[in-house]
Each structure stands twice: as structure tokens, then as C-alpha cells.
């Protein structure tokens, strides 16, 4: 007996036959209540398990038909029992009373004396009935043989019958696949809802912490340090590996720190979320390129463009306009 089978001796309910019923496990942690449950079942196997303190009792159950509605937390759904719930209702086995009533209600058969019966008429009627029955059986056998021969001889009928069987098997397989896919969809929807709820809680916590950090940074911390802590918290809470955008102050701070001491920068990178070496080098290249462009523009503006050719003059004007 498993958890989906009722252990009461006079009951034969199962989850497969009655899916609307709910099955309740034995209270193994409460010895007094467990004893009352076992005594109510009147089952020898359960009594033996109870005497031996067998852990298999945890897998036994009683159906909801044996409990009153008052013993449930929700009498309409009948899912969860109360703490002191005990089974009190016995199942009354339905006997075949209809058959016994019919036999009692039938009138007694009247016995006709043998002298009143004509033996000749009885024998003739018996013979004629036997002959008719034999003829009917022979006709039916001949018809079935003819139909079998026709189906065997006719290839079209045989082909369609084979196709019918094949299509039936395909339909069954598709139904099984549909059931499995529905279960998978339900599980995925449940996981999605759960992850959404977890994400919302994390975002709320993160927003609250960021607000607290901003208020503290205005009073005690530097703007760069508050930005570093904010990046670190976002990556830690939301499980992100990269930050979408680095600010110009952050780029300058990281580039200066890396060029002053790469070992110190690597040590900080292990504990805090800082840009990698490649991104830092890219920041420095961009800064150098922008500085070169500014110096070149300054030189062009300072120089005299009157003595230059017209083509060169146009090129310089276009470059300075950018």
C-alpha cells in the first residue's frame, strides 16, 4: 500500500479511481494519535508495522471519507487536517441488495404435473428449436468466413485497415506527447513566476541600499567611491558580470590608479567591481587620442593659414569644425 491507497480494512479507495479524494499520512511523530489511527484501520499489516516501529508507516495513508468536515481547516476543499484530527467514519460496504430483493419478490414457479404435458409435442418442439439454432450458427460462421476471405483477398480493405491502426497509434503517441508538454509548460510558468518574484525583491532591496549609500556619500564619501560601491552592489545583487556604462570620473580614476600601481589595481579588482585591464588601456588610448586632437587643433588655430594652399586650408577648416 502506498500513499495513494487507503489503509482502512473495509475501504478500497485509491487516488487513481477517486482523484477528488485527499489522502492523509499517519502522524508518526505523535504516538497517542498514531495508535488511535492504527486501531481505527483494523488492519493486521499496519498493527505489525506499529508494533515493530517500522518507518514504512510514514508512507501509509487514510482517505478523506473517514474524517468529519469539522476536522479540516477548510471543510470545502478538505486538504489539510487539524492538529487533533482523528478518523471516525467507517465505510459501509454496499452489498448487492437489489439481486436479493429481486429473488425474494419473484413469485414461485408453478410446477406442472407431467401427466398434463404431451411428450410428443415437447419432443417435436425441442427438435425444431435445435435445428433452427444449428442453422443460424452455420449461417453466422459462413458469413464470418466470407468476410475474412473478402478482407484477405481485397487489398484495398486491408490497406485501409492497416492505415486505420497506424493512425490510431500515432494519435495515442501525440496525446501522450501533448500531456508531457503541458506538464513542462506548467513547470516553466511556475519557475518564471518564482524568478520574477525573487528579482523584484532583489531590486527593491538594491534600490533601498543605493538610496542609503547616496545619502551617506553626500555627507562622508567621495563621488568616485560612492559610484564604485553602487556598481559593486548592482553586480552582486542582480548577478551581472558587466556594467552598462562607466562615467568619465570613473574612467579617469581607474586609468590613473592603474598607471600608478598595477598591483594595487589588481588587488582592488578582486574585491570590488572595477573595469578590466583591457578596458583601462582603452580608456587611456581614448584620452591620449583626444589630447592629441586638442593639441593639434590648438597648433592649427595658432598658425598662419594665409601662406598655405587652398586645398590644405579647406582640410584644416573641416578638421577644426569637427
Steps between C-alpha positions, in 0.01 A plus 500: 500500500631841406401852593230502235316196642275500807621267778161442665402134477144559377602776254645454151537862386799602287618826351471354151135401539395804709727795413281745693580332832794613711725250681655580841820348638520338843619733783817308586633784717197481732489148652160529671322623191687248285373215718138616457544523124642148481224358720238666283639338183464142641777385268735218606794619291474848650488359852818300434674809364386701802628237744838487326522882469564453132576823306273375221206642699598843371400388150151380601188717477124522562255658256284804580175298513585382854528854646227746600479840335572667835847341514621698195636852497295563186193269490431584135837403354583223753876516450664567839391342829500667838759415766276264702310340210391136539323271251146419616295397194495136394433403139180298458554237234220511248360154463306382203162545665323549170564143390377357832188720491426390148534134589270547797243700303478244217196274527556126545505290188192292452582132452293345223435131538655275239170337412364826351796540266497326167835337447465495124448875466792575733739279311397650165540857621840415653625348176376792289665756729831309490489486122432873471784583737744280308397664173553849647846408633599356164382812317692727738818294464470507122449878502804561721713273280382685190580841651847379606567364154381827344727708722794271424430490128419872466827699535320838525312399818818357649691819418239723663482281811878519540488876456225526760706311757808706421311829536352386832848427634625838378208677668577326830865597479410861423263511796774374731741761364239772548452401865876510560534839329214642709674387818825658384323828421342505846837440667667772293225749582540425870878550477456825307262641760738399777801662331299816434404523866862446610619764251246754623604449863867537408431819305308650792785420741755638256314827449471545876874437552595737215287774654675449834843510332416820314394669820821386672720593203373855503614532861811279537610325176653629180296494176735242345486272805121516516487412129732200554283370785186547291649299210611228739155464657320488165724222373475305827121516538395466135773246408639717219854454369524836321394855565315669213680837510798640691499870583786731397610548863516124545703458180749764607534357853559143375751606234701712746499224763609233251789708363617590850498142635361202302537266802280720717242520222495118463459460877202737503351329195471172695276656766320779308344516155751697296563494123748249362850576372385511137229755575742712705751501212220594264409790730863624490517469120182705466638765735832517310321525166271776624800688645689470169203632308463795736872589474491472121195724483674751726809500274287547189312789655824667609675459159454737203291340225542788253815360335355144460335354193123512459462117525698481822308795640167327429622179669601691813166681515309169474716343775450792736124498442471136618 
